[in-house]
């Protein structure tokens, strides 16, 4: 098998044809490299049809075209296109002949190009996509995940044809099953030998097997081999050991007919139990989870491998050990990163079934496509040890109805038939399940997010604990191995008595409640973890985590905010990857941090009247003690600490002392006056110091800095350099109160792939070369275009320029 990345030399344009919007005239074609989000650079508008849900982005239809030469010797081979994700309603044409299609924008799919190829000629591939009011969040548009070309001999291992499963782990060995699907699309019976080798993380071959195989013309063969690995290195969050299986087909003369290499993403077992909880390799694990959407902030919806890897690493550094891919299957690149870095995954299939949530969403396609889309997700996930759970949906409207229960069983059993090794869950929103019984809510014409925000966390939990929810969701919940509860923590303890065989996960929870929720997870063996909404901020559902003030000109009491709001602003990390104060608070609640964490509520907000603060909204605070222009003015200081009491010191002099936990567990709040200096928080437990930390004010001249996360890159389409652009003083202290415009110029063997900040409200564009810093920071993302040197020059008026050099080494583009 030859698999070639098909990501370079594409053009994107508006669709052509008699019914297309573009009828000739000026050519709008743009050269692009995949993955690519065609909607990211479209003009946002307050009049966009999907409004804030899609970040005020327009609907769009796009044509992607690529020409490629097909050698004459390919005649007689099987040529397939693999599309990891095309948003949405993709239609694939080769040489203007329809070759295949897919409705879901996140499903990986294959298209057989063989019948339409012109051998010895240049061929033209065209993929049409269209999107608009398809999701409740920003999903972008276009070929947002990679595309590959597969070329196989008539006798070959099928794509996704090697599946490695851990059968059991014993004291001295692990027993694996390697199931390999071989196809014969030739005209004669084939006799081959399948050889399989397993390599340990060190690269040494630790097991192998060889099996003769006969396959009739047009037939397939499923070959199962058992491997017995002595004293294996097991995969876990703490030690994500990876093995590699190589399957080789040889003819009677020993010649290689085909070869497939699969990284076995860990030898491990997963079980769930209402009394023992979640066990990985027999060891108990509590899921410290982050819900995340699929976009990559300044890159839009493009799933570039290095961006996915960076996101997982930063989430793990912040204390998370699990992610929930909401509300669509995670990209293969993200799962690869989770495997390598040791991050557990709940992979989710759908945001709706037959009842829609937006005008043109997947509900229109569900009946025809759900089986194929579940098959696609499981085929993609099967060799990823990081994936420990499949979710068949999120906040499905019909789970409280008899027919919804039938559908839940059908989906769950289909997944189990495809992969019996992983638990099946579903994220149930209890309020939504009984919406028709809540007259006051049913009468409202507001969206689900607004209803939940207005109801508040306590009301959501109360509704979720009601008898009506218990009765109406009992059947659909019984179809699951793990019941996912969205905002229904009131059921945790009571369900242990009402449903003693039920295992629960907090599949979606309010970030402001983790101080109350985590002790519930620890206290109830039937609850295996908590997934906050969200771990990483995202585009769309704008402002659901923003605090609304009466003094704001836009204050209107609505949960989702008006244009130019861009992000939800409810993530522990913002869209550029910077940690917000809630992230450090969560780390303390998890018991992973002993030192306190200090944050100051933006002093310009002091004394203003809060008109709405949803349960997704943390305080309007920043971990900074640099507020030029606010000297001598009042400021609120918040200290997160695993302590009984906290003392606040300014330049060594105690200015406040108070208990922890009065307003929120493990949090203390102080009113003081801003004065530059060193602000220190000291935690005490039973009168003994338990930890201290400090914030220092920036002083003197402001300097422009730029730091790349890596300076050595590969010349392929999966690599990126993330350059942190910051305003700092001579001592390296971040300057947060004096934002200004910064510009980036990229020359040489690279391009500026995206430029942004964490600002939740901005009309600035990600494709701009000049941005305004937010809290002293901006992020430039550079993408290699070939081997050589990339020079990045960062400038700001009145500040010295900064130059960053990156070196790009050549890298094979075929495997």
N, C-alpha and C positions, 0 to 999 in steps of 0.2 A: 504494500500500500504506500502510495505517495500522497502526503497531505501538504498542500502549499498554502501559506497565508495569502488571501486574496484581498488585501486591505489597501494597497497603493494604487495610484493612477485611476481613480474614479472621478467622475464629474457629477455634480448634482445641479438640477435645474427644475423649473416649473414643468408640469406635464405638457406634452404636445398632443395634437390630434384634433379632430373636428369638434369635440365637445370640451376641450381643455380651455382654461382661462387664457393661456398664452397662444396667440395665433401668428407667430412669426415676429418680425420686427427685430429689436435689439436682442442679441443673445445674452441670456442671463446665466449661462453655465459657469460654474465655479469648480475648480479642481480641489478635491478633498482626499484625505486619507482616513480610512476607517480605523476604529469606530468614530462615528460622527453624529452629532445632533443637529439636524437641519433647522430646528425651531429656535435654538438658543439665541441666534443673532437676529431673529425676526423682531420687528418693532412691537414692543409692548404698548398696551393702550388701556385706559379705563373703560373703554367700550368693548373690550374683548369678550366674546360670547361666554367663555367659561369663568370670567371674572377672576377673583382672587384665588379660586381653587387651583387654577393652572397658572398662577402668578401673572395674570393679565396678559398672557401670551395668546396670539391668534391661532385659529385653525390653519392647517396647511396641507398641501398635497405636493409631493416631490417625486422626481424621477432620478434614479441613480443609474449611471451608465459606465460600463467598462469594456474596452476591447482587449482581446487577448488572442494570441496565435495558438492554434491547435495543430500539433505535429501530425503528419500522416501516419506515423507509427502508433498513434493512439487508436486507430481503427481496430475494433475487436476488444477494446478495454471498456470498462464501466467508469463513467465520469459523473460525479455527483457534486452538487454545491451544498455546503453546510452554512446555514445562516443562524448565528447564535441569537439574534434578536433584531427584528425589524418592526418599528412602530409606525403605523399599524395597518392591518388589512393589506399585507404585502402580496403583490402579484409579480411573479418572476417570468420574464420573457427572454428567450435566447434566439437571436436572429429574427426577432419579431414574432416568434412562435410562443404561444402560452405554454409554460413548462410546469408551473406549480403555484401554489398560494398558501397563505396562512393568515388566519384572522387575528390571533393573539399577538400582541406586540412584544411579548417577553418569552414566547415559546421558541426553543431551538428546533429547527427543522431542516430536512434534507430534500433536495430536488434533483431528480435524475435528469441530467442534461444530455445523456447519450443519444437519444433519438433525434436531437435537433442540432447536433454538432456538424460543422463543415470541416472535414479533415484536410490538413494542408493549407488552410486558409485562416484569415483573421475573422474572429467571431465577435459578436456584440451581445453583451449581457445587459439587460435592463430590469431594474426592480422598482416598481411603483409602490409608494406608500402614501397614506393619508391619515390625518389625525384631527381631532377637534371634539371637545366635550366627551372624551373617551374615559377619563379617569377623574377622581376627586382631587388629584394633586398634579403637579407638573410631571409629565412623562416624556416630553420632547417629541421628536419625530425623526424618522429615518433609520438608517443602518447603524444603530447605536451600540451594537456589539459586533465582534469580528465576523468575517466571512472567510471560509476556507474552500479550496478545491481538492476533491478526493479523486485520485485516478487509480483504479484497481484492475488487476488481471481477472479473467473470467472466474477463476477459482480464487477466492479471497476470504479473509476474515471480515465480517460485516462491520460497518461503523457501530460503535458501542457494543461490539461483539465479544469483548472480553470482560467478564464480570468476576471479581474476586471477592469472596465472602469469608468472613471468619466463622467457622462452624462452632468451634469451642476453644477455650484456652485452659490448658492443664498446668500442673505445677512445673513441668519440664518442657512443654511444647505447646505450640498452637497448631490447630488443624484448620487448613484453608481449603476452600473449594474454588477451583477456577473453571468457570463455565464459558466455553468459547463457541460462538456461532459462525460456521463456515458455510459459504454459499458457492454454488457452481452454476454460473450463468453461461457456461459453454455448451457445446453440442454433443459432447461425449462424456462418459463416466470418468470421474477423476479419482485417482488413488494417491493420497498424500499422507504425510506424517506430520502431526502437530506436536511440536516441542515447546515446552514451557519452562522458563527459568525464573527463579525468584532471587532478587538481590536484596541484601540487607542494606540499611542506611549507609554502611561503610563502602558499599559497592561489591562486596564479596557475594558470590553465588551460594545461597544457603539451602536451596532445594530445587529439584527439577523433575520433569516427567515427560514421557514421549508416548504418543498414541497414534496407531494407524487409523486412517479415516477413508472410507469410500463414499462418494457422493454422486448420485445420479444426475443427469442433465436437468437443469432447472430446479434442483432440490437444495435443501439446506440440511446441515447436521449440527446438532448441539452436543458438544463433547464436554464431559465433566471429568476433571482430574482432581485428585486429592493430594495436597502437599502437607508435609509434616515438618514444621519448622522448630528446630531445637532451641530452647532458651531464647525466644524472640524478644526484640525490643518492642514494647507495646506503645501504642499511640495514646497520648493523653494531652490535656491542656498544658500541663507542666512540662511534658516531654513528647512533643509531636514527632515521633520517629516515623519515617517514611520508607516503605519498601517499594521495589519496582518489579513488575512482572513483564517478561518479554515472551510473546508467543510467535512462533515461527512455523510457516508451512514449507515443507520440502517435498519435491517430487521423488520418484523412484531412484533417480541418480544422485540424490542429495542436494540438488540445486534449490535455491530459495525461491519459492513461489510468491510468498507474501510474508510480511512481518508486522506485528503490532506491539507497541510498548505502552504499558499502562503503569502509571505510578499508583501503586496500591496505597491509598492515603491512610495508612495506619492499620495495624492489627489491633482490634479492640472489640469489646462487646458492649451492648447497651440494653439495660432492662429498666422497667419502672414498676413500682410496687407502692400501694397506699400506706404501708407500714415502714418500708425501708427507703422509699423515695426513688430518686434516680441513681442508678449504679452504672458506672463506666469501669469496665474491667473489674467489677465486683466492689469498687470503691464508691462511697456516697459523694455526690456532687450537687451543690445548689447552683442553679443558673442565675448568675448576675447578668441579666440580659438587657440588651439595647435593641429596640425596634429601629430599623433604618429603612429609608426609601432608596430608590435605585440611582438617583442623580448624584453627580459628583461636583456639585456647586459650580465653580467657574467653568467647568468643562461641560456644563449642562448634563444631559442624559447619557453622554458617551461613557462607555465602560472600558476604559483603558487600564491594562493590567496593573501598572505601577500605581495608579490612583486608587484602585481597589485594595492593593497591598498596603499602601500608606494608611488608608482609612482603618483597616483592620488592626494594624499595628498601634495606631493612636488610640483606638477604642480599648485595646487590651492594656495599653499603658495607663489608661484612665481607670482601670479596675474591672472592666467587663470581661466575662469569660464566654459570653454567648451573644449571638445576634439573632434577631427575627427578621427575615427578608420580607418586608411589608410593601405592597400586598401582591407580590408577584415573585416567581422563581428567581433566585440569585443568579448572577452571571457565572459562567465557569471560571473566569478569572478571579472573582471574589472567593469562590469555593477553593480554588487552588491556594489562595493566600491564607484562608482559614485553616487548611490542612497543614501548611508549612509553619504557621505561627501558633497554632493551637487555640483556635476559637471554635466553639460549638455553634451549630446552626440549626434553627428551625426554618425550613424552607417552605414557603407558602405559595399555593397555586393561584388562588382567586380572591378578588374583592367582592364578587357577587356571583350568584348562580342565575336563576331564571328571572329574578326581580331586579331591575336596574336601579342605579343610584345617580347616574348622569344620563344625558340625552342619548348619546350614541355609544354606550359602554358595552362591555363584553357580554352582558345579558342577552344582547341581540344574537350572539354567536354561541352561547353556552351549550344549548341542546345539541348542536351539530359537532362541537369541537372538544367537549370536556374530556372525553376518554382519550383522545389523541394527545391533548395537552398534558394530562396526568402522565401518560406514557413517556412523553418528552421529558418531563421533569424528573421522573424516576430514572430513566436511562442516563440523564446527565448527572444525577446525584449518586448513583449506585456505588461508584468506586471512591467516593469522598467520605473519609471517616469523620470529618468535621460535621457532616449532616447527621444529626441524631434523631430528627423528628420531621415528619411531613405534616404540613397544615393544609387542609382541604378548603379553607376559606377564612374570611375575616368579616365579622359583623354581618352575617348573611341574614337577610330579612326574614326568610321563610323557615328558620330553624325552630320556630315555635308553632309550626303547623304540622299536621300529619303527613302531608306530601313533602314537606321539607325534611321530615325524619326519614322518609323513604329515600329521598335524594342523598341525604347524609350517609345512609347505609351503602347505597350504590357506589358513591365516591370512595368511601373508606374501604370497602371490599375490593374495589378495583385496584387501589393502591396496594393493599395487602397481597393481592394476587401477583402484582408486579414485583414487590419487595416485602417479604414477610419479616425482615430483620429490624425494621425501625417502627417505633410507635407512630400512630396517626392522631392528630389533634385538629381542633377547629377553634378559631377565636370567636367566642360567643359574646355578643353584646346583649345583656339581659334586658335592658330598656327597649332596645329595638325589637327583641323577640316578643314583647307584649305591648307593642306600640298601640295596637288597636283597642286595648283595654284602658288606655290612659287618655281620657277624653280631652283633658286640657292640652296635652302634648299633641294629640292627633289633630286638634283644631288649628295648630300653628302651621304656618307655611314656611317656617325657617328650616334650615338644613340641620342634619344630625349633629354636627359639631356645635352649632349654636345652641341646640336643645340641651346637649350635654353640659356645655359651659354654663348655661343659665341654671340648670338643675343643680349643679355643684357636685363635688365629690361625695359628700354625705348622702345626698338624695340618690345618686347613682347606686351607691352601695345598698341603700335601703330598698330601692326597687329591685335590685338584683337578688336580694334575700327573700323576696316575697313568695308566698305560696303559688301565686300565678306563674312566676318564672319557674319554680320548682316543677310544677305539673306540666307546663307547656314545653319545656326543654328536656324533660326526662328521656324521651325516646330518642331524639337526635343525639343527645349526649351519650347515651348507652352505646352508640355505634363507634365511639372513640376509645382509644387507649389512654389518652390524656385529654381532659376537658380544659380547653383554654378559656379563661374568663377575662373579659375586657371590662375593667372598672367595676368589678363585683367582688371585692375582697371580703365583703360581709358573709360570703358563703364558705370561706376557707374552713373555719372550725365547724360550722353546723353541718356541712356536707360530709364530714368524717363520720357523723352519726347517721344522717339520713341516707347516705350512699357509701357504706363502708368499703366498697371495692373501687371507689372512684379516685383517680389520681388527677390533681389539678395543677395547672400552671397559670400564673398571672400573665397572660399573653399580651396584655396592654394595660398600663397603669399610669396614673398621673405622676409626673416627676416631683411635684411638691410633696407627695405623700410617702416617699421612700422611707423616711424616718419612722413612720408607723407601720409600713408594709413589710419591711425586712424582718422585724421581730416576729411578725405573723408567719412568714415563710420559715423562719428558724424554729418556731414553736409547733408547727403542724407538719408531721411527717408526710401527710397526703399531698402537700404543696411542694413542688420541686423547684420553684424559682419565680422570678419577677422580671418582666420586660418593660422598661420604661418607654413612654412616648415623649421624646425620642432620644436616642443616644447621639445622633448626628443631625444637625439642623438640615432642612431641605427646602427646595423651591416649591412654592405653592402653598395652599391652605394658609394664606398669608396672615401673619400676626396673631395666630391663635394663642401664642405664648407671650404676646406683648401686653404691657400694662397700659391701660387707657386712662388719661387724665382729663379732667374737666377743662383744664387750660389749653388743651390741644385744639387747634381749629377743626380737626377732623373728628373730634369726640362725638360719637353717635350711638354708643351703646351696643354696637355690633361686635360680634366676636372676630370674624374675619375683617381685616382692615382694608381701607381704600388704597387705590393706586397713589404713589408708586411702591407700596409695600411689595416685597419680593419673596421673603422666606417666612416659614412658620414661626421661627424664633422660639422654639421650645426644645432645642437640643442641648444636651450636656456640652457638646462641642459645636461650634458654629460651622458654617459651610466651608470654611478654609481650614478647619482642624484645630482651632484654638480652643482651649478648655475654658468654660464659663464657671462662675462660682458654684453653681449647682453640682458640677462635676466633682469638685473637691469635697463638697458636703456628702455626696453619695459615697465617695471613697472612704470617708470617715464612718458613715453608717455601715458600710460593708465590713468594717474592721480592718481595712487595709492600710490605714494611715494613722499614725500616732500624733503627728504634729497638727496644731490647729490650722485653720485657713481663714484669712481675713479678706473681706470685701467691703467697699464703701458704696452706698447707694448714691447714684449720680447726684452731686450736690445741687445741680440746677433744678432737680425735681423735689427738693426738700420743701415741705409745706404745701405741695400741690395736692389737689383732691383727686383720689383714685375713683374713677367711675366704673371701671370693670377690671378685674384681675382674675382671669380664668384659672381653673385648677392646673392648667398646663404652664402657667406663668410663674417663673421664679421672680424674686425681687429684681428691681432695675439696678443691679449692682455690678461693680467691676473690681477685680482684684488689683487695685491701684491706690496709691496715696500721693498722686500727682494731679492737682486740680488748680492750675494757674488761674487767677482771677477770683477765686473763692476764699482767699485768706480771710480769716476772722468770721466766716459765715458758718451756719450750722450744717452738720452732716450726720447721717446715720451710718454706723459701722456695724457690720454683722460678722460674727466669729463662729465658725463651725468647729466643734471640738468634742472629742470623746472624753468629757470631763464633767465634774459637778459644777465647777465655777471657773470663770475666766476673768483675769485682770488685764486691763488695757493700759499700756504705757506709751507715752510720747517722749522721745529722747530720754528714756530711763525713768521718767516721773509718772507714777500711776495717776491716770486721769479718770478711770472708771473701773468698777468691779461689779460683777453680777452673776446670777445663776444661769446655768445652761438648761434649756428645755422648757422655758415658760411658754413661749409662743410656738415652738416647733422642736421636736426631739433633737438633741445634740446641736442646738443653735442658740447663741446669745446675741442680743441686740443692744446697742448703746447709742445714746445721743451725745454728741460732742461738737467741738468747733474745729474746723479745718485749720491746721497750721503745718507747713512743710516740716519734715523731719523724719525720724524713724518711729513708725508705729508698730508696737510689738504686742502680741497677744500671748498670755501665759495661761495654760490650762492647769487646773488643780483637781485631783481626785482624792477625796478624804483628807484634804489639806496638804497633800504631797504633789509637787509639780509633776505633771504628766506629759508636758511637751510645750514648746514655744515656737513661734514663727514671727516674722517681721516683714513689713512693707516699708520701702525707703522712697522718699520723694526724689524725683529727678531735679538736678540743679545745673546751673551753668548753661552753656550753649547746647542746642539740639543738633545731633549728628544724624545723618542718613546712613543706615546700615542695610546690607543685603547679604543673606546667608543661604547657600544652596544646601538642600538635604543630601545631595550627592553631586560630585563633580566629574565622575567617570560614568559615562552612559554607553548604552549599546545602540547600534544603528538599526534598530527595528521599530515597529509601530507600537510596541507594548511599553516602551520606556519613557520616562518623564523626569524632569528635574523641577522640584518645588522650591522656589526662592522666596524666603521670608524677607519682606521689606519692612523695616521698622524705624521709628524715630526713637533714638536713645541719647542719653547724656554720656559724658566721657567715661563714667564708671559702668556703663552698660545698663542703666536703669531705663525702663521703657517710659516714654513721654506720652501720656494718654490724653492730656487736655489741650493739645495744640495741633489738631489734625490739619493736613494740607495736601495739596495735589502732588503726586509723584508720577513720573513717566518712565517707561521701559522701552528700550530699543534692543532688538535681538538681531545679530548678524552672524554670518557663517553658516554652519551646518545644522541649523535649527530654526524653529519658528515659535512665536509667542502663541501658545495654545489656549491660554485663558489668563485673565487678570481680574482679580476681585478682592473683596473684603468680606468680613462677616456682617456688614451692615444689613439689618432686616428691611430697611426702608431706603431705597435708592432708585434713581432712574439711570444711573451709570451702567454701561454695557460691559459684558465680559470680553468682547472683542476689541475694546478700546485699548490704546496704549498709555492713556493717562487716567488715573483714578484718584479719588480722595481717600486718604487713610481713615480707618475706623478704629478708635481707641489706640491710635499710634501704629496700626499695622495694615499691611496689604500683602497679597500673595500673587506672585507671578509664576505661571506654569509654562515650562519650555519643553518642546517636543523635538527630538532629533529628526533630521531629514536625510542624513547620510553620515558617513565617517568624516572626521575632521574636528575642527575647533568651533565652539559656539562662544560668542562674546555677548554678554548681557551688560548693558549700561543703564544704570538707574540714576535719575536726576530729580531734583526738586528745587524750586526757586529759592535762592539764598543759601543753599547747602552744597557742600562738596559732592561731586559725582562719586558713584561707586561702580566698580567694574568687577564682574564675576566671569571667569573663564571656565568653560566646560569642555571636556574632551570626550569625543564619541568614537568608540572602537567599532570596527566592522563585526558583523554577527551573521551567521548563516540564517537564511530566510526560509529554509526548507527542512522538514524533519519527517 
